[in-house]
């Protein structure tokens, strides 16, 4: 976990932005793999993510971001294609990066095997069945999504906008009777 609270907060915000742009960029590149301008942007996001992680000693994020950057660099140079399988492998790595960012910010163990994810990303190990492609609007499994990121990912689970259910007891008692709303906070 990053010890300094201010650095931890900055890393969280910056990582969320990079991950969002990487997600959007990969989605675009899957549909338009020859879009060199977008490929350059996604490459720079991976590079920036790597640099932020290196500066703060978040080794797993640095390593996986570096591998993503390498794979994107190969595609930029025409040495590799951005086919569906490659994009799925990149998404799998991004899901792992998210878990590692959460670990760096909250201290919760991510249980990510960086070597295994590296092998999957590089193509030397098989992609686990059903993994890689993100759900359309759901976060990766076991990844707590910060409230600020929910709006960015267009998740249908935007809790702040949900109206609280009407309590059944409210109809039987006058307004203001019983416990105050702040009592449960």
Z-matrix of the N, CA and C atoms (Angstrom, degrees):
N
C 1 1.450
C 2 1.527 1 108.87
N 3 1.298 2 115.91 1 141.24
C 4 1.460 3 121.39 2 176.55
C 5 1.523 4 107.08 3 -70.48
N 6 1.313 5 117.05 4 123.77
C 7 1.465 6 121.41 5 -173.11
C 8 1.528 7 113.57 6 -72.76
N 9 1.304 8 118.70 7 -43.23
C 10 1.455 9 122.74 8 -176.24
C 11 1.533 10 110.26 9 -75.41
N 12 1.323 11 116.52 10 122.06
C 13 1.470 12 121.56 11 -176.32
C 14 1.527 13 112.08 12 -60.49
N 15 1.320 14 117.46 13 -43.32
C 16 1.464 15 120.27 14 -178.50
C 17 1.531 16 110.90 15 -64.55
N 18 1.339 17 116.17 16 -44.14
C 19 1.469 18 119.44 17 177.48
C 20 1.521 19 111.32 18 -65.53
N 21 1.325 20 116.54 19 -37.32
C 22 1.465 21 121.23 20 178.44
C 23 1.528 22 109.89 21 -61.97
N 24 1.332 23 116.62 22 -45.44
C 25 1.466 24 120.65 23 179.58
C 26 1.528 25 111.47 24 -63.64
N 27 1.333 26 116.13 25 -42.90
C 28 1.465 27 119.81 26 178.98
C 29 1.525 28 111.17 27 -64.34
N 30 1.335 29 116.43 28 -42.52
C 31 1.466 30 120.14 29 179.39
C 32 1.521 31 110.65 30 -62.89
N 33 1.313 32 116.85 31 -40.91
C 34 1.471 33 120.80 32 179.22
C 35 1.524 34 110.55 33 -60.30
N 36 1.318 35 116.62 34 -49.38
C 37 1.466 36 120.87 35 -178.03
C 38 1.528 37 110.69 36 -64.51
N 39 1.340 38 115.79 37 -47.49
C 40 1.462 39 119.59 38 -178.65
C 41 1.531 40 111.26 39 -63.52
N 42 1.322 41 116.75 40 -41.24
C 43 1.471 42 120.52 41 -179.99
C 44 1.516 43 111.50 42 -64.49
N 45 1.322 44 116.36 43 -41.91
C 46 1.468 45 119.83 44 178.38
C 47 1.522 46 110.56 45 -59.12
N 48 1.343 47 116.09 46 -42.22
C 49 1.465 48 119.94 47 179.37
C 50 1.530 49 111.03 48 -64.80
N 51 1.328 50 116.42 49 -46.18
C 52 1.469 51 119.49 50 179.89
C 53 1.530 52 111.04 51 -62.32
N 54 1.326 53 116.54 52 -45.31
C 55 1.470 54 120.18 53 -178.78
C 56 1.525 55 111.28 54 -63.14
N 57 1.324 56 116.54 55 -39.89
C 58 1.463 57 119.94 56 178.14
C 59 1.527 58 110.77 57 -62.53
N 60 1.333 59 116.12 58 -45.45
C 61 1.462 60 119.99 59 -179.70
C 62 1.527 61 111.23 60 -67.82
N 63 1.328 62 116.92 61 -36.53
C 64 1.464 63 119.89 62 176.09
C 65 1.526 64 110.86 63 -64.29
N 66 1.330 65 117.29 64 -44.03
C 67 1.469 66 121.04 65 176.98
C 68 1.521 67 111.11 66 -57.76
N 69 1.325 68 115.33 67 -50.91
C 70 1.463 69 120.14 68 -178.12
C 71 1.527 70 110.77 69 -62.97
N 72 1.326 71 116.22 70 -41.47
C 73 1.453 72 120.52 71 -179.25
C 74 1.513 73 112.61 72 -64.90
N 75 1.340 74 116.65 73 -43.10
C 76 1.467 75 119.41 74 178.76
C 77 1.522 76 111.26 75 -64.95
N 78 1.314 77 116.29 76 -39.44
C 79 1.460 78 119.77 77 177.57
C 80 1.528 79 110.12 78 -60.39
N 81 1.317 80 115.98 79 -43.62
C 82 1.467 81 120.37 80 178.76
C 83 1.530 82 111.02 81 -65.73
N 84 1.332 83 116.14 82 -44.17
C 85 1.466 84 119.75 83 -177.96
C 86 1.518 85 112.59 84 -67.09
N 87 1.306 86 116.76 85 -27.44
C 88 1.463 87 118.24 86 176.88
C 89 1.529 88 110.04 87 -65.66
N 90 1.330 89 116.44 88 -35.83
C 91 1.462 90 120.58 89 179.45
C 92 1.523 91 111.52 90 -83.26
N 93 1.348 92 116.13 91 -32.98
C 94 1.465 93 121.56 92 -175.69
C 95 1.538 94 109.17 93 -132.01
N 96 1.332 95 117.31 94 70.80
C 97 1.463 96 120.59 95 -173.72
C 98 1.535 97 114.41 96 -65.18
N 99 1.303 98 118.54 97 -15.83
C 100 1.470 99 120.10 98 -179.36
C 101 1.535 100 112.46 99 -94.25
N 102 1.333 101 118.46 100 6.77
C 103 1.461 102 122.40 101 179.76
C 104 1.539 103 108.96 102 -76.46
N 105 1.328 104 115.60 103 91.07
C 106 1.467 105 121.57 104 -175.71
C 107 1.528 106 112.41 105 -63.91
N 108 1.310 107 117.01 106 -37.07
C 109 1.468 108 119.77 107 -179.94
C 110 1.528 109 110.56 108 -62.42
N 111 1.322 110 116.92 109 -45.65
C 112 1.469 111 120.73 110 179.18
C 113 1.524 112 110.82 111 -68.10
N 114 1.326 113 117.01 112 -37.21
C 115 1.461 114 120.91 113 176.98
C 116 1.533 115 109.93 114 -61.34
N 117 1.325 116 117.48 115 -41.56
C 118 1.466 117 121.14 116 176.65
C 119 1.532 118 110.87 117 -61.17
N 120 1.331 119 117.18 118 -42.36
C 121 1.467 120 121.29 119 179.52
C 122 1.532 121 111.24 120 -62.62
N 123 1.321 122 116.43 121 -45.11
C 124 1.467 123 120.98 122 -179.20
C 125 1.525 124 109.70 123 -65.78
N 126 1.312 125 116.90 124 -40.16
C 127 1.462 126 122.05 125 176.47
C 128 1.533 127 110.05 126 -58.06
N 129 1.335 128 116.90 127 -46.51
C 130 1.468 129 120.98 128 -179.97
C 131 1.527 130 111.70 129 -64.06
N 132 1.330 131 117.48 130 -35.90
C 133 1.472 132 120.25 131 177.78
C 134 1.526 133 110.74 132 -64.11
N 135 1.327 134 116.52 133 -43.83
C 136 1.468 135 120.09 134 177.85
C 137 1.527 136 109.91 135 -62.85
N 138 1.327 137 116.42 136 -41.17
C 139 1.464 138 121.34 137 179.20
C 140 1.530 139 110.73 138 -63.00
N 141 1.322 140 117.19 139 -44.08
C 142 1.465 141 121.37 140 179.80
C 143 1.525 142 111.87 141 -65.93
N 144 1.324 143 116.17 142 -39.42
C 145 1.465 144 120.90 143 177.35
C 146 1.524 145 109.80 144 -62.09
N 147 1.320 146 116.16 145 -43.69
C 148 1.463 147 121.72 146 178.57
C 149 1.526 148 110.08 147 -59.96
N 150 1.318 149 117.08 148 -45.92
C 151 1.460 150 121.02 149 -178.38
C 152 1.512 151 113.17 150 -63.76
N 153 1.327 152 116.97 151 -42.67
C 154 1.471 153 120.25 152 178.64
C 155 1.518 154 110.75 153 -63.39
N 156 1.320 155 116.32 154 -42.05
C 157 1.467 156 120.46 155 179.78
C 158 1.525 157 110.61 156 -66.64
N 159 1.323 158 117.17 157 -40.88
C 160 1.470 159 120.85 158 179.50
C 161 1.526 160 110.36 159 -62.53
N 162 1.312 161 116.58 160 -44.07
C 163 1.455 162 121.39 161 -177.94
C 164 1.536 163 111.54 162 -59.61
N 165 1.336 164 116.63 163 -33.98
C 166 1.461 165 120.68 164 -176.88
C 167 1.522 166 113.31 165 -101.09
N 168 1.327 167 117.19 166 2.60
C 169 1.459 168 120.35 167 177.31
C 170 1.516 169 114.37 168 73.32
N 171 1.333 170 116.78 169 29.69
C 172 1.463 171 121.28 170 177.72
C 173 1.536 172 106.39 171 -93.83
N 174 1.328 173 114.27 172 82.37
C 175 1.459 174 121.57 173 -167.53
C 176 1.527 175 114.87 174 -59.29
N 177 1.314 176 118.40 175 -46.05
C 178 1.461 177 120.33 176 -177.75
C 179 1.516 178 112.26 177 -62.05
N 180 1.325 179 116.50 178 -42.46
C 181 1.467 180 120.68 179 178.28
C 182 1.525 181 109.02 180 -64.63
N 183 1.329 182 116.24 181 -41.79
C 184 1.459 183 119.95 182 179.12
C 185 1.528 184 110.89 183 -61.12
N 186 1.325 185 116.98 184 -47.38
C 187 1.461 186 120.97 185 -176.99
C 188 1.525 187 112.05 186 -62.95
N 189 1.332 188 116.47 187 -47.37
C 190 1.472 189 118.95 188 -178.37
C 191 1.525 190 111.50 189 -69.82
N 192 1.329 191 117.01 190 -36.67
C 193 1.469 192 119.77 191 176.81
C 194 1.520 193 110.37 192 -64.67
N 195 1.332 194 116.20 193 -37.95
C 196 1.466 195 120.59 194 177.78
C 197 1.536 196 110.52 195 -62.93
N 198 1.329 197 116.65 196 -42.96
C 199 1.466 198 119.82 197 177.92
C 200 1.526 199 111.89 198 -65.65
N 201 1.334 200 116.47 199 -39.64
C 202 1.472 201 119.11 200 175.46
C 203 1.519 202 109.91 201 -60.56
N 204 1.320 203 115.99 202 -44.76
C 205 1.456 204 120.66 203 178.49
C 206 1.531 205 110.65 204 -59.76
N 207 1.325 206 117.19 205 -42.92
C 208 1.470 207 120.96 206 178.22
C 209 1.525 208 111.54 207 -60.93
N 210 1.348 209 116.34 208 -45.88
C 211 1.470 210 119.71 209 -179.46
C 212 1.526 211 110.82 210 -63.48
N 213 1.321 212 116.28 211 -41.15
C 214 1.464 213 120.00 212 178.34
C 215 1.529 214 110.58 213 -67.26
N 216 1.326 215 117.36 214 -36.54
C 217 1.459 216 121.60 215 176.25
C 218 1.520 217 111.71 216 -62.70
N 219 1.341 218 116.40 217 -39.88
C 220 1.463 219 120.20 218 176.72
C 221 1.527 220 110.45 219 -61.44
N 222 1.330 221 115.68 220 -40.62
C 223 1.467 222 119.44 221 178.87
C 224 1.532 223 110.41 222 -66.97
N 225 1.327 224 117.44 223 -39.41
C 226 1.466 225 120.83 224 178.28
C 227 1.525 226 111.42 225 -60.50
N 228 1.318 227 116.03 226 -38.78
C 229 1.466 228 121.19 227 -178.27
C 230 1.529 229 112.55 228 -84.33
N 231 1.314 230 117.35 229 -1.31
C 232 1.459 231 120.80 230 -179.56
C 233 1.516 232 113.71 231 79.07
N 234 1.320 233 117.64 232 13.96
C 235 1.467 234 122.16 233 -179.30
C 236 1.527 235 112.40 234 -87.03
N 237 1.308 236 117.43 235 -13.29
C 238 1.466 237 122.31 236 179.72
C 239 1.521 238 108.47 237 -147.71
N 240 1.316 239 115.47 238 152.18
C 241 1.462 240 119.49 239 178.69
C 242 1.527 241 109.88 240 -99.84
N 243 1.293 242 115.54 241 156.54
C 244 1.462 243 121.61 242 176.28
C 245 1.529 244 108.59 243 -99.57
N 246 1.323 245 115.43 244 64.65
C 247 1.453 246 119.79 245 178.65
C 248 1.529 247 109.65 246 -81.86
N 249 1.303 248 115.46 247 176.17
C 250 1.465 249 121.52 248 -176.16
C 251 1.528 250 112.03 249 -58.63
N 252 1.323 251 117.46 250 -41.17
C 253 1.464 252 119.92 251 -179.36
C 254 1.530 253 111.62 252 -65.90
N 255 1.324 254 116.84 253 -41.00
C 256 1.466 255 120.56 254 178.91
C 257 1.524 256 110.47 255 -63.79
N 258 1.315 257 116.68 256 -43.42
C 259 1.464 258 120.85 257 178.31
C 260 1.529 259 109.68 258 -62.98
N 261 1.336 260 117.93 259 -42.66
C 262 1.468 261 120.61 260 177.32
C 263 1.523 262 111.10 261 -59.26
N 264 1.312 263 117.45 262 -41.09
C 265 1.466 264 121.12 263 178.17
C 266 1.532 265 110.77 264 -64.39
N 267 1.309 266 116.27 265 -38.67
C 268 1.467 267 119.93 266 178.01
C 269 1.519 268 111.06 267 -66.80
N 270 1.325 269 117.06 268 -40.69
C 271 1.468 270 119.99 269 176.44
C 272 1.530 271 110.79 270 -62.39
N 273 1.304 272 116.42 271 -40.18
C 274 1.465 273 120.47 272 178.41
C 275 1.534 274 109.58 273 -60.04
N 276 1.311 275 115.99 274 -44.04
C 277 1.469 276 120.14 275 178.02
C 278 1.523 277 110.74 276 -64.60
N 279 1.325 278 118.18 277 -40.69
C 280 1.468 279 120.71 278 178.41
C 281 1.521 280 111.10 279 -62.38
N 282 1.323 281 117.57 280 -39.86
C 283 1.461 282 120.31 281 176.67
C 284 1.523 283 110.45 282 -59.49
N 285 1.324 284 116.42 283 -40.41
C 286 1.463 285 120.97 284 178.53
C 287 1.525 286 110.91 285 -68.14
N 288 1.322 287 116.87 286 -39.71
C 289 1.465 288 120.49 287 176.84
C 290 1.529 289 109.83 288 -60.22
N 291 1.329 290 116.77 289 -42.33
C 292 1.473 291 119.95 290 177.96
C 293 1.524 292 111.20 291 -56.80
N 294 1.321 293 115.66 292 -45.30
C 295 1.464 294 119.89 293 178.94
C 296 1.526 295 110.97 294 -62.02
N 297 1.320 296 116.85 295 -41.33
C 298 1.458 297 120.66 296 -179.82
C 299 1.526 298 112.05 297 -69.50
N 300 1.322 299 117.37 298 -33.96
C 301 1.469 300 120.66 299 174.69
C 302 1.524 301 109.29 300 -64.44
N 303 1.326 302 116.43 301 -44.42
C 304 1.460 303 120.35 302 178.17
C 305 1.527 304 110.37 303 -59.25
N 306 1.329 305 116.23 304 -41.70
C 307 1.459 306 120.27 305 177.94
C 308 1.532 307 110.87 306 -61.52
N 309 1.324 308 117.34 307 -43.81
C 310 1.462 309 121.42 308 -178.81
C 311 1.518 310 112.30 309 -66.12
N 312 1.328 311 116.05 310 -30.26
C 313 1.464 312 120.85 311 -176.25
C 314 1.528 313 111.94 312 -89.72
N 315 1.333 314 117.21 313 -38.30
C 316 1.473 315 120.13 314 -174.17
C 317 1.519 316 113.99 315 -105.57
N 318 1.314 317 116.77 316 -20.88
C 319 1.459 318 120.37 317 -175.40
C 320 1.516 319 113.46 318 86.93
N 321 1.338 320 117.84 319 -4.18
C 322 1.472 321 121.47 320 176.70
C 323 1.525 322 109.21 321 -71.36
N 324 1.334 323 116.27 322 129.20
C 325 1.466 324 120.06 323 -179.17
C 326 1.525 325 110.77 324 -61.66
N 327 1.321 326 115.83 325 131.52
C 328 1.461 327 121.38 326 -177.12
C 329 1.521 328 112.76 327 -86.68
N 330 1.302 329 118.35 328 -22.63
C 331 1.469 330 122.67 329 -177.17
C 332 1.528 331 111.71 330 53.42
N 333 1.318 332 116.19 331 43.63
C 334 1.458 333 121.65 332 177.67
C 335 1.522 334 107.96 333 -103.50
N 336 1.319 335 115.93 334 126.78
C 337 1.457 336 121.88 335 174.87
C 338 1.525 337 106.81 336 -90.02
N 339 1.324 338 115.71 337 97.06
C 340 1.459 339 121.11 338 -174.32
C 341 1.530 340 111.25 339 -60.57
N 342 1.318 341 117.74 340 -37.28
C 343 1.470 342 120.67 341 179.06
C 344 1.529 343 110.28 342 -64.45
N 345 1.326 344 116.88 343 -44.12
C 346 1.472 345 120.35 344 179.61
C 347 1.527 346 110.82 345 -64.20
N 348 1.335 347 116.98 346 -42.59
C 349 1.470 348 120.35 347 178.69
C 350 1.529 349 109.45 348 -65.37
N 351 1.320 350 116.95 349 -38.61
C 352 1.468 351 120.77 350 177.22
C 353 1.525 352 110.99 351 -60.54
N 354 1.328 353 116.01 352 -42.39
C 355 1.465 354 120.30 353 178.38
C 356 1.525 355 111.06 354 -63.99
N 357 1.312 356 116.69 355 -39.75
C 358 1.466 357 120.58 356 178.55
C 359 1.525 358 109.73 357 -65.72
N 360 1.331 359 116.59 358 -45.76
C 361 1.463 360 120.67 359 -179.19
C 362 1.527 361 111.48 360 -63.17
N 363 1.318 362 116.40 361 -38.67
C 364 1.466 363 119.53 362 -178.44
C 365 1.530 364 112.70 363 -79.10
N 366 1.338 365 116.14 364 -11.41
C 367 1.470 366 119.29 365 177.77
C 368 1.508 367 113.97 366 91.37
N 369 1.337 368 118.34 367 4.16
C 370 1.468 369 120.36 368 179.17
C 371 1.528 370 112.32 369 -86.61
N 372 1.316 371 117.24 370 -8.29
C 373 1.465 372 121.97 371 175.19
C 374 1.524 373 108.14 372 -131.35
N 375 1.315 374 115.47 373 153.23
C 376 1.467 375 120.76 374 -178.52
C 377 1.522 376 110.94 375 -72.28
N 378 1.298 377 115.11 376 144.79
C 379 1.451 378 122.24 377 173.64
C 380 1.524 379 107.65 378 -73.64
N 381 1.334 380 118.89 379 127.51
C 382 1.468 381 119.44 380 179.18
C 383 1.529 382 111.11 381 -56.48
N 384 1.295 383 116.33 382 143.66
C 385 1.458 384 122.26 383 -179.07
C 386 1.522 385 110.78 384 -56.50
N 387 1.327 386 115.55 385 131.26
C 388 1.456 387 121.07 386 177.06
C 389 1.511 388 114.06 387 78.33
N 390 1.309 389 118.13 388 5.54
C 391 1.464 390 120.81 389 -178.86
C 392 1.518 391 109.78 390 -106.21
N 393 1.317 392 114.91 391 160.49
C 394 1.450 393 120.29 392 175.48
C 395 1.501 394 112.12 393 115.36
N 396 1.290 395 116.60 394 -68.66
C 397 1.452 396 120.21 395 -176.43
C 398 1.517 397 109.90 396 -74.97
N 399 1.334 398 117.87 397 126.92
C 400 1.463 399 119.34 398 -179.79
C 401 1.525 400 110.81 399 -73.39
N 402 1.317 401 115.20 400 151.26
C 403 1.459 402 119.29 401 172.64
C 404 1.523 403 107.12 402 -64.31
N 405 1.302 404 117.32 403 150.77
C 406 1.455 405 120.42 404 -174.72
C 407 1.520 406 113.62 405 -52.70
N 408 1.328 407 117.62 406 -44.47
C 409 1.457 408 118.03 407 -176.97
C 410 1.518 409 112.57 408 -135.09
N 411 1.292 410 118.51 409 12.18
C 412 1.459 411 120.85 410 -179.55
C 413 1.517 412 110.43 411 -106.19
N 414 1.349 413 116.48 412 146.86
C 415 1.457 414 118.51 413 176.14
C 416 1.518 415 110.08 414 -71.74
N 417 1.325 416 117.60 415 163.47
C 418 1.464 417 119.54 416 177.11
C 419 1.520 418 109.64 417 -60.01
N 420 1.329 419 117.51 418 154.26
C 421 1.451 420 119.88 419 -178.67
C 422 1.522 421 111.48 420 -59.21
N 423 1.334 422 115.68 421 142.53
C 424 1.460 423 123.97 422 176.98
C 425 1.517 424 113.87 423 62.43
N 426 1.325 425 118.13 424 20.52
C 427 1.450 426 120.23 425 178.06
C 428 1.519 427 107.82 426 -111.20
N 429 1.327 428 117.67 427 112.02
C 430 1.461 429 118.61 428 177.19
C 431 1.521 430 108.66 429 -67.95
N 432 1.313 431 116.75 430 126.34
C 433 1.448 432 121.58 431 -179.41
C 434 1.515 433 108.97 432 -95.96
N 435 1.338 434 117.39 433 121.21
C 436 1.454 435 119.70 434 178.41
C 437 1.520 436 109.63 435 -63.12
N 438 1.343 437 117.63 436 145.96
C 439 1.468 438 120.22 437 -178.63
C 440 1.519 439 112.95 438 -54.35
N 441 1.332 440 118.61 439 -36.95
C 442 1.464 441 120.62 440 -179.78
C 443 1.517 442 111.63 441 -63.38
N 444 1.308 443 117.47 442 -30.98
C 445 1.459 444 120.89 443 -178.06
C 446 1.516 445 112.27 444 -79.70
N 447 1.330 446 117.36 445 -19.80
C 448 1.465 447 119.27 446 -177.55
C 449 1.514 448 111.68 447 -60.40
N 450 1.324 449 117.31 448 -44.20
C 451 1.457 450 120.09 449 179.14
C 452 1.512 451 111.38 450 -65.82
N 453 1.345 452 116.75 451 -34.49
C 454 1.456 453 120.75 452 -178.80
C 455 1.521 454 111.68 453 -70.36
N 456 1.331 455 117.32 454 -31.17
C 457 1.459 456 119.74 455 -178.02
C 458 1.518 457 111.61 456 -94.19
N 459 1.318 458 116.90 457 0.91
C 460 1.462 459 122.27 458 178.52
C 461 1.525 460 111.70 459 58.83
N 462 1.322 461 114.85 460 38.37
C 463 1.459 462 120.28 461 179.51
C 464 1.521 463 109.97 462 -72.05
N 465 1.337 464 117.96 463 139.04
C 466 1.461 465 120.10 464 178.00
C 467 1.523 466 110.74 465 -73.33
N 468 1.314 467 117.96 466 -7.61
C 469 1.445 468 121.09 467 -176.94
C 470 1.527 469 111.57 468 -94.69
N 471 1.314 470 117.92 469 47.22
C 472 1.448 471 120.75 470 179.53
C 473 1.519 472 108.57 471 -81.44
N 474 1.310 473 116.17 472 90.30
C 475 1.446 474 123.83 473 -173.64
C 476 1.527 475 113.62 474 -56.94
N 477 1.346 476 120.69 475 -41.18
C 478 1.452 477 119.19 476 -176.99
C 479 1.517 478 113.57 477 -59.84
N 480 1.330 479 119.44 478 -22.01
C 481 1.453 480 120.93 479 -177.41
C 482 1.527 481 112.76 480 -90.10
N 483 1.329 482 117.77 481 -9.80
C 484 1.456 483 120.16 482 -178.69
C 485 1.530 484 109.96 483 -76.86
N 486 1.312 485 115.88 484 136.27
C 487 1.450 486 120.23 485 176.22
C 488 1.524 487 108.75 486 -80.83
N 489 1.336 488 116.74 487 138.74
C 490 1.465 489 117.85 488 179.50
C 491 1.523 490 110.09 489 -66.68
N 492 1.332 491 117.47 490 146.91
C 493 1.458 492 119.15 491 179.25
C 494 1.519 493 110.19 492 -66.87
N 495 1.309 494 115.49 493 147.88
C 496 1.457 495 121.20 494 178.33
C 497 1.521 496 108.99 495 -71.77
N 498 1.315 497 118.02 496 120.82
C 499 1.463 498 118.60 497 178.21
C 500 1.522 499 110.86 498 -70.06
N 501 1.319 500 115.67 499 140.60
C 502 1.460 501 120.47 500 -178.61
C 503 1.515 502 110.95 501 -65.07
N 504 1.328 503 118.29 502 -33.97
C 505 1.456 504 121.82 503 -177.61
C 506 1.514 505 111.88 504 -70.81
N 507 1.318 506 119.23 505 -20.66
C 508 1.458 507 121.90 506 -176.85
C 509 1.519 508 111.28 507 -63.91
N 510 1.295 509 118.47 508 -32.13
C 511 1.456 510 120.69 509 -179.68
C 512 1.521 511 111.10 510 -71.56
N 513 1.311 512 118.02 511 -25.91
C 514 1.461 513 122.13 512 -176.93
C 515 1.518 514 113.02 513 -89.67
N 516 1.339 515 118.83 514 -12.77
C 517 1.455 516 120.14 515 -177.71
C 518 1.511 517 109.95 516 -126.53
N 519 1.327 518 116.54 517 152.24
C 520 1.468 519 119.82 518 -178.64
C 521 1.524 520 110.73 519 -68.75
N 522 1.334 521 117.43 520 157.13
C 523 1.455 522 120.53 521 177.28
C 524 1.519 523 110.65 522 -56.09
N 525 1.313 524 115.80 523 139.17
C 526 1.460 525 120.49 524 177.92
C 527 1.513 526 113.03 525 87.17
N 528 1.328 527 119.10 526 -9.51
C 529 1.452 528 120.89 527 -179.92
C 530 1.510 529 109.21 528 -79.88
N 531 1.312 530 117.81 529 152.56
C 532 1.467 531 121.86 530 178.28
C 533 1.514 532 110.64 531 85.73
N 534 1.308 533 115.88 532 -156.36
C 535 1.458 534 119.60 533 -176.35
C 536 1.525 535 110.40 534 -78.58
N 537 1.319 536 115.44 535 150.95
C 538 1.448 537 120.52 536 178.79
C 539 1.525 538 109.15 537 -76.57
N 540 1.339 539 117.10 538 154.59
C 541 1.465 540 119.01 539 179.66
C 542 1.528 541 112.09 540 -60.35
N 543 1.319 542 118.75 541 -29.63
C 544 1.447 543 121.17 542 -177.94
C 545 1.513 544 112.46 543 -74.74
N 546 1.330 545 118.52 544 -15.70
C 547 1.456 546 121.50 545 -177.46
C 548 1.517 547 112.09 546 -63.00
N 549 1.322 548 118.05 547 -31.22
C 550 1.465 549 121.12 548 -178.91
C 551 1.511 550 113.29 549 -84.85
N 552 1.346 551 117.46 550 -9.03
C 553 1.465 552 120.55 551 -176.01
C 554 1.494 553 111.44 552 -81.25
